[in-house]
Amino acid sequence: MNRLFDRNDNLAIIIAGIFSIIIGLGISRFVFTSLIPSMLDNFLTITFAGILASLNFAGYLGGAMLSIFIKDINQKVKLFRIGLVIIFITTFIQGFTQNEIIWIICRILAGFGGAMAFIVGAAIVMSKLKMESKTKAMGIHFSGIGFSILTTDLISRFIISQCNSWEYSWIVLAVIGFILSIYSWYILCFDEKVETATTKHKFDFSIFSLFVIILIIAYFTEGVGFVVQGTFLPDIINAIPGLEGMGNFTWTLVGLAGIPSCIIWMRLAHKYGSVNIIIIAMILQCIGILIPTFTSNMYLNLLSGIFYGGTFVGLVALFMNLGGSLAKDNPVVLMGALTTSYGIGQVIGPLYSVYLIEKFGSYNNALYLTAIIVISGAILLQLTKKYNPNKHL
């Protein structure tokens, strides 16, 4: 038991890191998707839901960019804690109001707070872990993404089943997030100020080879592929005749599939090469995106959720790992470019989706366009694979 409250114990650090993911992604972002079907009944329109999702990712993108350029680990701890506070306040407020302006502000701030809790939290976890190889431990840490979807979805569904109120779900999740934050706040800091060595590298344009530029573009297409299902999947499934009410169960499968996905895809990449595995994962994601457009079969549509959850977490890890390997002495510059491209895709995806949904009265055209965008990224990578300077990756 003492290990769990030892700030320098690896087990405590990993647990606190997973708690920070539940707060930073599960509560600040993914539970919004889980609650969309309930909120559409008496609050949201599909257009406003898409706008809120886009604004949330805009806030997240801003926070992600800030976190990349903050080098001092002591400053990162402060930003991490600020993020935890922001998420608690905004989540709590969302349970008490339907004022659209307040919701817009809350979703932007929640996105920023989510970046602080997730990205900065991961950096602190990486810094604090004391072991020779941190790869396996960080794989466990990032499995928390799937776990964050699963836990917040189950909690929100339980509250709705008991109280028939999405408002109570936000309030309960805010309280749970506050409790988890206490532990993460305590563990993910340092007993004394850490001296951070700052190494300056000359900017090298040569890192932006043809392959790297294509990699950045492909990551943009994956940002689009991630966000459309990540925003609307439960309602997409509920809108299929005969599958009404199955949306949230599909979202639960997304969380379950996401838990081991990062570890599995990274092992496959180590064996068969990152680019090859990225292409395969993007193709699988495309199949999952298209399934709801051509069949109402329950099992195939459940498979759509599994394909989504089983690919999006792994693809983030695969792209960022490959980018880091290609970055030479400019990891911040290339990681910033990758993060920006992915973030732009996240912001754009919900906006064109709600336009097509309103225009055509179904999700199909939005899903067709999303699949075309994602598969174009995979095709570009395949065509330029020979230009990869690290062909063994």
C-alpha positions as YAML, in Angstrom:
chain: A
units: angstrom
residues:
- id: 1
  name: MET
  ca: [0.00, 0.00, 0.00]
- id: 2
  name: ASN
  ca: [2.87, 2.36, 0.80]
- id: 3
  name: ARG
  ca: [4.06, 2.01, -2.81]
- id: 4
  name: LEU
  ca: [0.87, 3.63, -4.06]
- id: 5
  name: PHE
  ca: [1.68, 6.85, -2.22]
- id: 6
  name: ASP
  ca: [5.38, 6.95, -3.00]
- id: 7
  name: ARG
  ca: [5.93, 9.70, -5.57]
- id: 8
  name: ASN
  ca: [9.01, 7.94, -6.90]
- id: 9
  name: ASP
  ca: [7.57, 4.45, -7.22]
- id: 10
  name: ASN
  ca: [7.03, 3.33, -10.82]
- id: 11
  name: LEU
  ca: [3.68, 1.67, -10.06]
- id: 12
  name: ALA
  ca: [2.30, 4.84, -8.46]
- id: 13
  name: ILE
  ca: [3.58, 6.94, -11.37]
- id: 14
  name: ILE
  ca: [1.90, 4.71, -13.97]
- id: 15
  name: ILE
  ca: [-1.41, 4.68, -12.04]
- id: 16
  name: ALA
  ca: [-1.33, 8.46, -11.67]
- id: 17
  name: GLY
  ca: [-0.56, 8.75, -15.38]
- id: 18
  name: ILE
  ca: [-3.55, 6.60, -16.33]
- id: 19
  name: PHE
  ca: [-5.74, 8.68, -14.01]
- id: 20
  name: SER
  ca: [-4.52, 11.81, -15.82]
- id: 21
  name: ILE
  ca: [-5.54, 10.25, -19.16]
- id: 22
  name: ILE
  ca: [-9.00, 9.43, -17.82]
- id: 23
  name: ILE
  ca: [-9.33, 13.07, -16.78]
- id: 24
  name: GLY
  ca: [-7.57, 14.66, -19.77]
- id: 25
  name: LEU
  ca: [-9.16, 12.58, -22.54]
- id: 26
  name: GLY
  ca: [-12.03, 10.62, -21.03]
- id: 27
  name: ILE
  ca: [-13.73, 13.43, -19.11]
- id: 28
  name: SER
  ca: [-12.60, 16.48, -21.07]
- id: 29
  name: ARG
  ca: [-13.23, 14.95, -24.50]
- id: 30
  name: PHE
  ca: [-14.55, 11.42, -25.07]
- id: 31
  name: VAL
  ca: [-17.52, 11.41, -22.73]
- id: 32
  name: PHE
  ca: [-18.98, 14.22, -24.86]
- id: 33
  name: THR
  ca: [-19.29, 11.64, -27.65]
- id: 34
  name: SER
  ca: [-20.88, 9.14, -25.30]
- id: 35
  name: LEU
  ca: [-23.46, 11.73, -24.16]
- id: 36
  name: ILE
  ca: [-24.32, 13.16, -27.59]
- id: 37
  name: PRO
  ca: [-27.32, 10.82, -28.15]
- id: 38
  name: SER
  ca: [-28.84, 11.88, -24.81]
- id: 39
  name: MET
  ca: [-28.05, 15.57, -25.30]
- id: 40
  name: LEU
  ca: [-29.58, 15.55, -28.80]
- id: 41
  name: ASP
  ca: [-32.95, 14.78, -27.20]
- id: 42
  name: ASN
  ca: [-33.39, 18.11, -25.41]
- id: 43
  name: PHE
  ca: [-30.34, 20.34, -25.85]
- id: 44
  name: LEU
  ca: [-27.98, 19.89, -28.78]
- id: 45
  name: THR
  ca: [-28.61, 19.96, -32.49]
- id: 46
  name: ILE
  ca: [-26.25, 17.85, -34.58]
- id: 47
  name: THR
  ca: [-24.76, 21.06, -36.02]
- id: 48
  name: PHE
  ca: [-24.04, 22.55, -32.61]
- id: 49
  name: ALA
  ca: [-22.60, 19.22, -31.44]
- id: 50
  name: GLY
  ca: [-20.16, 19.32, -34.36]
- id: 51
  name: ILE
  ca: [-19.22, 22.92, -33.65]
- id: 52
  name: LEU
  ca: [-18.59, 22.13, -29.98]
- id: 53
  name: ALA
  ca: [-16.44, 19.14, -30.93]
- id: 54
  name: SER
  ca: [-14.43, 21.26, -33.35]
- id: 55
  name: LEU
  ca: [-13.89, 23.99, -30.74]
- id: 56
  name: ASN
  ca: [-12.82, 21.40, -28.17]
- id: 57
  name: PHE
  ca: [-10.14, 20.18, -30.55]
- id: 58
  name: ALA
  ca: [-9.10, 23.74, -31.32]
- id: 59
  name: GLY
  ca: [-8.51, 24.25, -27.60]
- id: 60
  name: TYR
  ca: [-6.63, 20.96, -27.46]
- id: 61
  name: LEU
  ca: [-4.48, 21.95, -30.43]
- id: 62
  name: GLY
  ca: [-3.57, 25.23, -28.74]
- id: 63
  name: GLY
  ca: [-2.59, 23.39, -25.58]
- id: 64
  name: ALA
  ca: [-0.66, 20.75, -27.51]
- id: 65
  name: MET
  ca: [1.38, 23.38, -29.33]
- id: 66
  name: LEU
  ca: [2.13, 25.19, -26.08]
- id: 67
  name: SER
  ca: [3.23, 21.96, -24.38]
- id: 68
  name: ILE
  ca: [5.70, 21.12, -27.16]
- id: 69
  name: PHE
  ca: [7.63, 24.36, -26.69]
- id: 70
  name: ILE
  ca: [7.71, 24.31, -22.86]
- id: 71
  name: LYS
  ca: [10.98, 22.61, -21.97]
- id: 72
  name: ASP
  ca: [11.23, 23.23, -18.21]
- id: 73
  name: ILE
  ca: [9.79, 20.18, -16.45]
- id: 74
  name: ASN
  ca: [8.92, 22.28, -13.37]
- id: 75
  name: GLN
  ca: [6.82, 24.54, -15.60]
- id: 76
  name: LYS
  ca: [5.19, 21.45, -17.08]
- id: 77
  name: VAL
  ca: [4.06, 20.40, -13.60]
- id: 78
  name: LYS
  ca: [2.37, 23.78, -13.13]
- id: 79
  name: LEU
  ca: [0.65, 23.53, -16.52]
- id: 80
  name: PHE
  ca: [-0.45, 19.97, -15.73]
- id: 81
  name: ARG
  ca: [-2.11, 21.12, -12.52]
- id: 82
  name: ILE
  ca: [-3.75, 24.07, -14.26]
- id: 83
  name: GLY
  ca: [-5.20, 21.61, -16.77]
- id: 84
  name: LEU
  ca: [-6.68, 19.45, -14.00]
- id: 85
  name: VAL
  ca: [-8.37, 22.48, -12.44]
- id: 86
  name: ILE
  ca: [-9.75, 23.68, -15.78]
- id: 87
  name: ILE
  ca: [-11.25, 20.27, -16.58]
- id: 88
  name: PHE
  ca: [-12.96, 20.03, -13.19]
- id: 89
  name: ILE
  ca: [-14.48, 23.52, -13.41]
- id: 90
  name: THR
  ca: [-15.66, 23.25, -17.03]
- id: 91
  name: THR
  ca: [-17.09, 19.74, -16.57]
- id: 92
  name: PHE
  ca: [-18.97, 20.79, -13.44]
- id: 93
  name: ILE
  ca: [-20.42, 23.89, -15.15]
- id: 94
  name: GLN
  ca: [-21.69, 21.81, -18.09]
- id: 95
  name: GLY
  ca: [-23.97, 19.93, -15.73]
- id: 96
  name: PHE
  ca: [-25.77, 23.12, -14.67]
- id: 97
  name: THR
  ca: [-26.43, 25.10, -17.84]
- id: 98
  name: GLN
  ca: [-27.63, 24.86, -21.42]
- id: 99
  name: ASN
  ca: [-26.43, 28.34, -22.30]
- id: 100
  name: GLU
  ca: [-24.71, 27.97, -25.66]
- id: 101
  name: ILE
  ca: [-22.09, 30.69, -25.08]
- id: 102
  name: ILE
  ca: [-21.04, 29.10, -21.79]
- id: 103
  name: TRP
  ca: [-20.82, 25.70, -23.47]
- id: 104
  name: ILE
  ca: [-18.64, 27.10, -26.24]
- id: 105
  name: ILE
  ca: [-16.25, 28.60, -23.68]
- id: 106
  name: CYS
  ca: [-16.25, 25.43, -21.59]
- id: 107
  name: ARG
  ca: [-15.50, 23.13, -24.53]
- id: 108
  name: ILE
  ca: [-12.59, 25.30, -25.71]
- id: 109
  name: LEU
  ca: [-11.12, 25.47, -22.21]
- id: 110
  name: ALA
  ca: [-11.73, 21.75, -21.64]
- id: 111
  name: GLY
  ca: [-9.75, 21.03, -24.82]
- id: 112
  name: PHE
  ca: [-6.86, 23.14, -23.57]
- id: 113
  name: GLY
  ca: [-7.02, 21.49, -20.15]
- id: 114
  name: GLY
  ca: [-7.11, 18.07, -21.80]
- id: 115
  name: ALA
  ca: [-3.85, 18.78, -23.62]
- id: 116
  name: MET
  ca: [-2.25, 19.81, -20.34]
- id: 117
  name: ALA
  ca: [-3.46, 16.68, -18.54]
- id: 118
  name: PHE
  ca: [-2.68, 14.24, -21.35]
- id: 119
  name: ILE
  ca: [0.36, 15.54, -23.23]
- id: 120
  name: VAL
  ca: [2.11, 17.32, -20.36]
- id: 121
  name: GLY
  ca: [1.08, 14.53, -18.00]
- id: 122
  name: ALA
  ca: [2.76, 11.98, -20.30]
- id: 123
  name: ALA
  ca: [5.94, 14.06, -20.33]
- id: 124
  name: ILE
  ca: [6.00, 14.12, -16.52]
- id: 125
  name: VAL
  ca: [5.39, 10.36, -16.35]
- id: 126
  name: MET
  ca: [8.25, 9.78, -18.79]
- id: 127
  name: SER
  ca: [10.56, 12.01, -16.72]
- id: 128
  name: LYS
  ca: [9.69, 10.38, -13.40]
- id: 129
  name: LEU
  ca: [9.84, 6.70, -14.38]
- id: 130
  name: LYS
  ca: [13.01, 5.07, -13.15]
- id: 131
  name: MET
  ca: [13.88, 2.12, -15.38]
- id: 132
  name: GLU
  ca: [16.33, 1.36, -18.15]
- id: 133
  name: SER
  ca: [13.74, 0.93, -20.90]
- id: 134
  name: LYS
  ca: [10.57, 2.96, -20.55]
- id: 135
  name: THR
  ca: [8.94, 1.73, -23.76]
- id: 136
  name: LYS
  ca: [6.85, -1.01, -22.16]
- id: 137
  name: ALA
  ca: [5.80, 1.22, -19.26]
- id: 138
  name: MET
  ca: [4.74, 4.01, -21.63]
- id: 139
  name: GLY
  ca: [2.81, 1.44, -23.66]
- id: 140
  name: ILE
  ca: [0.87, 0.61, -20.49]
- id: 141
  name: HIS
  ca: [0.44, 4.33, -19.85]
- id: 142
  name: PHE
  ca: [-1.07, 4.98, -23.29]
- id: 143
  name: SER
  ca: [-3.39, 1.99, -22.94]
- id: 144
  name: GLY
  ca: [-5.16, 4.42, -20.59]
- id: 145
  name: ILE
  ca: [-6.64, 6.09, -23.71]
- id: 146
  name: GLY
  ca: [-8.89, 3.11, -24.35]
- id: 147
  name: PHE
  ca: [-9.51, 2.75, -20.65]
- id: 148
  name: SER
  ca: [-10.57, 6.41, -20.45]
- id: 149
  name: ILE
  ca: [-13.22, 5.84, -23.13]
- id: 150
  name: LEU
  ca: [-14.47, 2.68, -21.43]
- id: 151
  name: THR
  ca: [-14.69, 4.01, -17.88]
- id: 152
  name: THR
  ca: [-16.28, 7.37, -18.68]
- id: 153
  name: ASP
  ca: [-18.77, 5.73, -21.04]
- id: 154
  name: LEU
  ca: [-19.83, 3.16, -18.44]
- id: 155
  name: ILE
  ca: [-20.16, 5.83, -15.75]
- id: 156
  name: SER
  ca: [-22.22, 8.16, -17.95]
- id: 157
  name: ARG
  ca: [-24.49, 5.34, -19.10]
- id: 158
  name: PHE
  ca: [-25.04, 4.19, -15.52]
- id: 159
  name: ILE
  ca: [-25.98, 7.71, -14.38]
- id: 160
  name: ILE
  ca: [-28.40, 8.14, -17.29]
- id: 161
  name: SER
  ca: [-29.99, 4.74, -16.59]
- id: 162
  name: GLN
  ca: [-30.51, 5.70, -12.94]
- id: 163
  name: CYS
  ca: [-31.43, 9.38, -13.25]
- id: 164
  name: ASN
  ca: [-32.37, 9.82, -16.93]
- id: 165
  name: SER
  ca: [-30.26, 12.98, -16.93]
- id: 166
  name: TRP
  ca: [-27.17, 13.78, -18.97]
- id: 167
  name: GLU
  ca: [-26.67, 16.81, -16.70]
- id: 168
  name: TYR
  ca: [-26.06, 14.56, -13.69]
- id: 169
  name: SER
  ca: [-23.52, 12.62, -15.73]
- id: 170
  name: TRP
  ca: [-21.39, 15.75, -16.17]
- id: 171
  name: ILE
  ca: [-21.64, 16.57, -12.46]
- id: 172
  name: VAL
  ca: [-20.74, 13.04, -11.33]
- id: 173
  name: LEU
  ca: [-17.84, 12.87, -13.79]
- id: 174
  name: ALA
  ca: [-16.57, 16.23, -12.52]
- id: 175
  name: VAL
  ca: [-16.55, 14.85, -8.97]
- id: 176
  name: ILE
  ca: [-14.84, 11.62, -10.05]
- id: 177
  name: GLY
  ca: [-12.30, 13.63, -12.02]
- id: 178
  name: PHE
  ca: [-11.63, 15.79, -8.95]
- id: 179
  name: ILE
  ca: [-10.98, 12.69, -6.82]
- id: 180
  name: LEU
  ca: [-8.61, 11.19, -9.41]
- id: 181
  name: SER
  ca: [-6.91, 14.58, -9.77]
- id: 182
  name: ILE
  ca: [-5.93, 14.60, -6.10]
- id: 183
  name: TYR
  ca: [-3.87, 11.46, -6.62]
- id: 184
  name: SER
  ca: [-2.33, 12.60, -9.92]
- id: 185
  name: TRP
  ca: [-1.60, 16.05, -8.47]
- id: 186
  name: TYR
  ca: [0.27, 14.45, -5.56]
- id: 187
  name: ILE
  ca: [2.22, 11.79, -7.47]
- id: 188
  name: LEU
  ca: [3.09, 13.60, -10.71]
- id: 189
  name: CYS
  ca: [5.40, 16.22, -9.30]
- id: 190
  name: PHE
  ca: [8.95, 16.34, -7.98]
- id: 191
  name: ASP
  ca: [10.22, 16.44, -4.40]
- id: 192
  name: GLU
  ca: [12.57, 19.25, -5.32]
- id: 193
  name: LYS
  ca: [13.08, 21.56, -8.27]
- id: 194
  name: VAL
  ca: [14.58, 19.77, -11.24]
- id: 195
  name: GLU
  ca: [17.40, 21.44, -13.13]
- id: 196
  name: THR
  ca: [16.49, 21.20, -16.82]
- id: 197
  name: ALA
  ca: [19.30, 21.33, -19.33]
- id: 198
  name: THR
  ca: [18.31, 23.26, -22.44]
- id: 199
  name: THR
  ca: [19.99, 22.16, -25.65]
- id: 200
  name: LYS
  ca: [19.60, 24.41, -28.65]
- id: 201
  name: HIS
  ca: [19.79, 22.95, -32.13]
- id: 202
  name: LYS
  ca: [20.08, 24.88, -35.36]
- id: 203
  name: PHE
  ca: [16.93, 24.59, -37.43]
- id: 204
  name: ASP
  ca: [17.57, 22.16, -40.27]
- id: 205
  name: PHE
  ca: [15.24, 22.40, -43.28]
- id: 206
  name: SER
  ca: [16.67, 19.16, -44.62]
- id: 207
  name: ILE
  ca: [14.47, 17.14, -42.25]
- id: 208
  name: PHE
  ca: [11.48, 18.14, -44.37]
- id: 209
  name: SER
  ca: [12.19, 15.62, -47.10]
- id: 210
  name: LEU
  ca: [9.48, 14.52, -49.53]
- id: 211
  name: PHE
  ca: [8.69, 11.56, -47.31]
- id: 212
  name: VAL
  ca: [8.41, 13.70, -44.15]
- id: 213
  name: ILE
  ca: [6.08, 16.14, -45.91]
- id: 214
  name: ILE
  ca: [3.89, 13.22, -47.03]
- id: 215
  name: LEU
  ca: [4.00, 11.84, -43.47]
- id: 216
  name: ILE
  ca: [2.70, 15.19, -42.17]
- id: 217
  name: ILE
  ca: [-0.09, 15.20, -44.79]
- id: 218
  name: ALA
  ca: [-1.00, 11.59, -43.96]
- id: 219
  name: TYR
  ca: [-1.21, 12.48, -40.28]
- id: 220
  name: PHE
  ca: [-3.64, 15.25, -41.20]
- id: 221
  name: THR
  ca: [-5.84, 12.67, -42.95]
- id: 222
  name: GLU
  ca: [-5.67, 10.49, -39.85]
- id: 223
  name: GLY
  ca: [-6.74, 13.45, -37.71]
- id: 224
  name: VAL
  ca: [-9.87, 13.64, -39.87]
- id: 225
  name: GLY
  ca: [-10.38, 9.87, -39.66]
- id: 226
  name: PHE
  ca: [-10.07, 9.93, -35.89]
- id: 227
  name: VAL
  ca: [-12.40, 12.81, -35.16]
- id: 228
  name: VAL
  ca: [-15.48, 11.99, -37.25]
- id: 229
  name: GLN
  ca: [-16.14, 8.64, -35.60]
- id: 230
  name: GLY
  ca: [-14.71, 9.97, -32.35]
- id: 231
  name: THR
  ca: [-17.45, 12.61, -32.33]
- id: 232
  name: PHE
  ca: [-20.48, 10.93, -33.87]
- id: 233
  name: LEU
  ca: [-20.08, 7.12, -33.70]
- id: 234
  name: PRO
  ca: [-22.84, 6.39, -31.12]
- id: 235
  name: ASP
  ca: [-25.33, 8.50, -33.04]
- id: 236
  name: ILE
  ca: [-24.18, 7.03, -36.38]
- id: 237
  name: ILE
  ca: [-25.06, 3.55, -35.10]
- id: 238
  name: ASN
  ca: [-28.31, 4.70, -33.48]
- id: 239
  name: ALA
  ca: [-29.41, 6.21, -36.81]
- id: 240
  name: ILE
  ca: [-29.21, 2.83, -38.60]
- id: 241
  name: PRO
  ca: [-32.64, 1.17, -38.81]
- id: 242
  name: GLY
  ca: [-32.83, -1.75, -36.40]
- id: 243
  name: LEU
  ca: [-29.79, -0.63, -34.38]
- id: 244
  name: GLU
  ca: [-31.46, 2.09, -32.32]
- id: 245
  name: GLY
  ca: [-29.93, 2.12, -28.85]
- id: 246
  name: MET
  ca: [-26.81, 0.16, -29.90]
- id: 247
  name: GLY
  ca: [-24.66, 3.27, -30.27]
- id: 248
  name: ASN
  ca: [-23.36, 3.41, -26.74]
- id: 249
  name: PHE
  ca: [-22.57, -0.30, -26.66]
- id: 250
  name: THR
  ca: [-20.52, 0.21, -29.83]
- id: 251
  name: TRP
  ca: [-18.70, 3.07, -28.08]
- id: 252
  name: THR
  ca: [-17.96, 0.72, -25.17]
- id: 253
  name: LEU
  ca: [-16.30, -1.66, -27.63]
- id: 254
  name: VAL
  ca: [-14.22, 1.26, -28.91]
- id: 255
  name: GLY
  ca: [-12.76, 1.65, -25.42]
- id: 256
  name: LEU
  ca: [-12.14, -2.08, -25.00]
- id: 257
  name: ALA
  ca: [-10.41, -2.35, -28.38]
- id: 258
  name: GLY
  ca: [-8.31, 0.74, -27.65]
- id: 259
  name: ILE
  ca: [-6.77, -0.61, -24.44]
- id: 260
  name: PRO
  ca: [-4.29, -3.12, -25.99]
- id: 261
  name: SER
  ca: [-4.04, -1.51, -29.44]
- id: 262
  name: CYS
  ca: [-1.00, 0.68, -28.88]
- id: 263
  name: ILE
  ca: [1.12, -2.21, -27.61]
- id: 264
  name: ILE
  ca: [0.01, -4.53, -30.44]
- id: 265
  name: TRP
  ca: [0.59, -2.04, -33.27]
- id: 266
  name: MET
  ca: [3.98, -0.96, -31.93]
- id: 267
  name: ARG
  ca: [5.13, -4.59, -31.75]
- id: 268
  name: LEU
  ca: [3.97, -5.17, -35.32]
- id: 269
  name: ALA
  ca: [5.78, -2.00, -36.43]
- id: 270
  name: HIS
  ca: [9.00, -3.22, -34.81]
- id: 271
  name: LYS
  ca: [8.72, -6.48, -36.77]
- id: 272
  name: TYR
  ca: [7.36, -5.33, -40.13]
- id: 273
  name: GLY
  ca: [8.21, -1.61, -40.32]
- id: 274
  name: SER
  ca: [6.26, 1.43, -39.17]
- id: 275
  name: VAL
  ca: [5.18, 2.63, -42.62]
- id: 276
  name: ASN
  ca: [3.76, -0.76, -43.62]
- id: 277
  name: ILE
  ca: [1.81, -1.07, -40.37]
- id: 278
  name: ILE
  ca: [0.53, 2.53, -40.56]
- id: 279
  name: ILE
  ca: [-0.87, 1.80, -44.04]
- id: 280
  name: ILE
  ca: [-2.56, -1.41, -42.85]
- id: 281
  name: ALA
  ca: [-4.06, 0.33, -39.81]
- id: 282
  name: MET
  ca: [-5.41, 3.18, -41.95]
- id: 283
  name: ILE
  ca: [-7.01, 0.70, -44.37]
- id: 284
  name: LEU
  ca: [-8.69, -1.09, -41.45]
- id: 285
  name: GLN
  ca: [-9.90, 2.25, -40.14]
- id: 286
  name: CYS
  ca: [-11.39, 3.07, -43.57]
- id: 287
  name: ILE
  ca: [-13.27, -0.23, -43.59]
- id: 288
  name: GLY
  ca: [-14.66, 0.59, -40.15]
- id: 289
  name: ILE
  ca: [-15.72, 4.06, -41.31]
- id: 290
  name: LEU
  ca: [-17.61, 2.63, -44.30]
- id: 291
  name: ILE
  ca: [-19.36, -0.30, -42.60]
- id: 292
  name: PRO
  ca: [-22.34, 1.77, -41.33]
- id: 293
  name: THR
  ca: [-22.93, 3.10, -44.87]
- id: 294
  name: PHE
  ca: [-23.63, -0.26, -46.52]
- id: 295
  name: THR
  ca: [-25.08, -2.59, -43.90]
- id: 296
  name: SER
  ca: [-27.42, -2.63, -40.94]
- id: 297
  name: ASN
  ca: [-26.00, -5.92, -39.69]
- id: 298
  name: MET
  ca: [-25.50, -5.55, -35.95]
- id: 299
  name: TYR
  ca: [-22.28, -7.57, -35.74]
- id: 300
  name: LEU
  ca: [-20.60, -5.78, -38.63]
- id: 301
  name: ASN
  ca: [-21.47, -2.40, -37.11]
- id: 302
  name: LEU
  ca: [-20.09, -3.51, -33.77]
- id: 303
  name: LEU
  ca: [-16.97, -4.47, -35.72]
- id: 304
  name: SER
  ca: [-16.89, -0.89, -37.00]
- id: 305
  name: GLY
  ca: [-16.41, 0.29, -33.41]
- id: 306
  name: ILE
  ca: [-13.72, -2.32, -32.79]
- id: 307
  name: PHE
  ca: [-11.84, -1.27, -35.94]
- id: 308
  name: TYR
  ca: [-11.99, 2.37, -34.82]
- id: 309
  name: GLY
  ca: [-10.89, 1.77, -31.24]
- id: 310
  name: GLY
  ca: [-8.29, -0.73, -32.37]
- id: 311
  name: THR
  ca: [-6.62, 1.67, -34.81]
- id: 312
  name: PHE
  ca: [-6.77, 5.31, -33.71]
- id: 313
  name: VAL
  ca: [-4.65, 4.97, -30.55]
- id: 314
  name: GLY
  ca: [-2.07, 2.84, -32.31]
- id: 315
  name: LEU
  ca: [-1.88, 5.21, -35.28]
- id: 316
  name: VAL
  ca: [-1.02, 8.16, -33.03]
- id: 317
  name: ALA
  ca: [1.79, 6.14, -31.46]
- id: 318
  name: LEU
  ca: [3.01, 4.88, -34.85]
- id: 319
  name: PHE
  ca: [3.11, 8.31, -36.50]
- id: 320
  name: MET
  ca: [4.76, 10.04, -33.54]
- id: 321
  name: ASN
  ca: [7.33, 7.27, -33.09]
- id: 322
  name: LEU
  ca: [8.23, 7.38, -36.78]
- id: 323
  name: GLY
  ca: [8.37, 11.18, -36.70]
- id: 324
  name: GLY
  ca: [10.67, 11.09, -33.70]
- id: 325
  name: SER
  ca: [12.97, 8.66, -35.52]
- id: 326
  name: LEU
  ca: [13.17, 10.98, -38.55]
- id: 327
  name: ALA
  ca: [13.57, 14.22, -36.58]
- id: 328
  name: LYS
  ca: [17.36, 14.17, -36.21]
- id: 329
  name: ASP
  ca: [18.21, 17.11, -33.91]
- id: 330
  name: ASN
  ca: [14.89, 18.91, -34.40]
- id: 331
  name: PRO
  ca: [12.30, 16.79, -32.58]
- id: 332
  name: VAL
  ca: [10.34, 19.82, -31.41]
- id: 333
  name: VAL
  ca: [9.98, 21.21, -34.93]
- id: 334
  name: LEU
  ca: [8.84, 17.95, -36.52]
- id: 335
  name: MET
  ca: [6.61, 16.94, -33.60]
- id: 336
  name: GLY
  ca: [5.09, 20.42, -33.75]
- id: 337
  name: ALA
  ca: [4.40, 20.02, -37.48]
- id: 338
  name: LEU
  ca: [2.84, 16.58, -36.98]
- id: 339
  name: THR
  ca: [0.73, 17.71, -34.05]
- id: 340
  name: THR
  ca: [-0.49, 20.77, -35.96]
- id: 341
  name: SER
  ca: [-1.48, 18.76, -39.03]
- id: 342
  name: TYR
  ca: [-3.35, 16.21, -36.92]
- id: 343
  name: GLY
  ca: [-5.02, 18.98, -34.94]
- id: 344
  name: ILE
  ca: [-6.18, 20.80, -38.08]
- id: 345
  name: GLY
  ca: [-7.76, 17.57, -39.26]
- id: 346
  name: GLN
  ca: [-9.54, 17.25, -35.93]
- id: 347
  name: VAL
  ca: [-10.94, 20.76, -36.18]
- id: 348
  name: ILE
  ca: [-12.06, 20.44, -39.82]
- id: 349
  name: GLY
  ca: [-13.65, 16.97, -39.59]
- id: 350
  name: PRO
  ca: [-16.71, 17.79, -37.45]
- id: 351
  name: LEU
  ca: [-17.41, 20.98, -39.42]
- id: 352
  name: TYR
  ca: [-17.70, 19.41, -42.87]
- id: 353
  name: SER
  ca: [-19.53, 16.46, -41.30]
- id: 354
  name: VAL
  ca: [-22.36, 18.53, -39.84]
- id: 355
  name: TYR
  ca: [-22.71, 20.40, -43.15]
- id: 356
  name: LEU
  ca: [-23.12, 17.12, -45.08]
- id: 357
  name: ILE
  ca: [-25.39, 15.63, -42.42]
- id: 358
  name: GLU
  ca: [-27.71, 18.64, -42.55]
- id: 359
  name: LYS
  ca: [-27.64, 18.78, -46.36]
- id: 360
  name: PHE
  ca: [-28.31, 15.10, -47.06]
- id: 361
  name: GLY
  ca: [-30.12, 14.01, -43.90]
- id: 362
  name: SER
  ca: [-27.79, 11.12, -43.05]
- id: 363
  name: TYR
  ca: [-24.23, 10.38, -42.01]
- id: 364
  name: ASN
  ca: [-23.36, 8.45, -45.17]
- id: 365
  name: ASN
  ca: [-21.86, 11.27, -47.24]
- id: 366
  name: ALA
  ca: [-19.77, 12.48, -44.31]
- id: 367
  name: LEU
  ca: [-18.47, 8.93, -43.85]
- id: 368
  name: TYR
  ca: [-17.75, 8.53, -47.59]
- id: 369
  name: LEU
  ca: [-15.70, 11.73, -47.64]
- id: 370
  name: THR
  ca: [-13.89, 10.78, -44.43]
- id: 371
  name: ALA
  ca: [-12.95, 7.37, -45.83]
- id: 372
  name: ILE
  ca: [-11.69, 8.99, -49.05]
- id: 373
  name: ILE
  ca: [-9.51, 11.40, -47.04]
- id: 374
  name: VAL
  ca: [-8.04, 8.63, -44.86]
- id: 375
  name: ILE
  ca: [-7.37, 6.22, -47.74]
- id: 376
  name: SER
  ca: [-5.69, 9.05, -49.69]
- id: 377
  name: GLY
  ca: [-3.22, 9.38, -46.81]
- id: 378
  name: ALA
  ca: [-2.49, 5.65, -46.93]
- id: 379
  name: ILE
  ca: [-2.03, 5.76, -50.72]
- id: 380
  name: LEU
  ca: [0.36, 8.71, -50.48]
- id: 381
  name: LEU
  ca: [2.45, 6.86, -47.92]
- id: 382
  name: GLN
  ca: [2.54, 3.76, -50.10]
- id: 383
  name: LEU
  ca: [3.61, 5.77, -53.16]
- id: 384
  name: THR
  ca: [6.40, 7.58, -51.31]
- id: 385
  name: LYS
  ca: [7.51, 4.70, -49.10]
- id: 386
  name: LYS
  ca: [10.67, 4.26, -51.16]
- id: 387
  name: TYR
  ca: [11.76, 7.78, -50.17]
- id: 388
  name: ASN
  ca: [11.79, 6.94, -46.47]
- id: 389
  name: PRO
  ca: [15.39, 7.54, -45.36]
- id: 390
  name: ASN
  ca: [14.98, 4.95, -42.58]
- id: 391
  name: LYS
  ca: [13.47, 2.09, -44.56]
- id: 392
  name: HIS
  ca: [13.95, -0.34, -41.66]
- id: 393
  name: LEU
  ca: [11.46, 1.69, -39.57]
...
